[in-house]
Amino acid sequence: WNLKEIDAAEKSVLQAEKLDNQHQFPDVSRLMGMILMHRRDFSGAAQSFRLYLKLAPDGEDADKTRAQLAQVEKLLAQSAATASSKQDR
């Protein structure tokens, strides 16, 4: 992720999710949220950010993650409004 190797980061995160079935590493969920946000999968990103916050509500990156979640939820709302206005035409 830090090297901007999104595909490689996603592959690693998916592998980490499989191995971390006890959710001992909540940062995996946060990183997946960032990857999905980058890929414009806002619904998936929101789900991942919510999971991180559920697992680590007082975590080191909780405030930053709450801000990212708010941003994603705003984008989801805008997307829904746009889709609704297109249907009304």
N, C-alpha and C positions, 0 to 999 in steps of 0.2 A: 504494500500500500504506500509506504513512504517513498518507494522508488518509482511510484506511478505505474507499477506493473499490475493493473487492475485484474486482468485475467488470472495471473498467478496468485494474487492476494485472495481472490474469490475461491480458487481451487483449495488453497490452504485453509481458508475459513470453513469451507464445507467439510473438509477432512477433520478439522478441529471440532466442529459441531458433532460429528459422528462419534468422536472419541470422548467428548465431554458430556456424556449423557446425564451426569449429576449436576451440571451447570456450575462447576467450580471456578470457571473462568468467564465471568460475565462480559469481559471485554470482547470476547468472540462475537457476542450478539451486537455490541456497539459497532464493531468493525464491519459486520455484515450490513448493518443499517447504513453505514457510510458508503459501502460499495453499491448497495441497492439505490441509494439516493443519487449517486453518480450515474447509475444506469437509468435513472428516471422512473424507477419502480417505487413510487412514493408510498403505496400501500404496504409493500413488503418492508420498506425502510421503517415506516411507522411501527409495524409489528415488531421488528428487531429492536428498535429503540425502547419500546414499551417493555420488552422482555429484559433488556439491560436494566432499566429502572426498577423493575420488579425484583431482580436479583441483587442489585446493588443500589438501593435508593439513596444511600449516603456515600456512594463511591466517589473516587477522585474526579471522575468525569461526569458525575450526575448532573451538575448544573449545565454543562456544555451540551449534554445529551438532551436535557429538557428543552433547551433552546433549539436544537436540531429537530426535535419532535414537533415543536410548535411551528417551525418553518415548513416541515413536511405536511403537517395538518393544514396549514394555510394553502399550500400548493394543491393538496387534495380537494379542498373546498373550491378553489378557483377552477380546477379541472372539472369538478362536478357542475359548477355554475355554467361553464362554457358548454359542456355536453347538453345541459338542460336547455340552454338558449338555442342550440342548434336543432334540438328536437322540436322546439316551438315554432320553428320557421316553416 
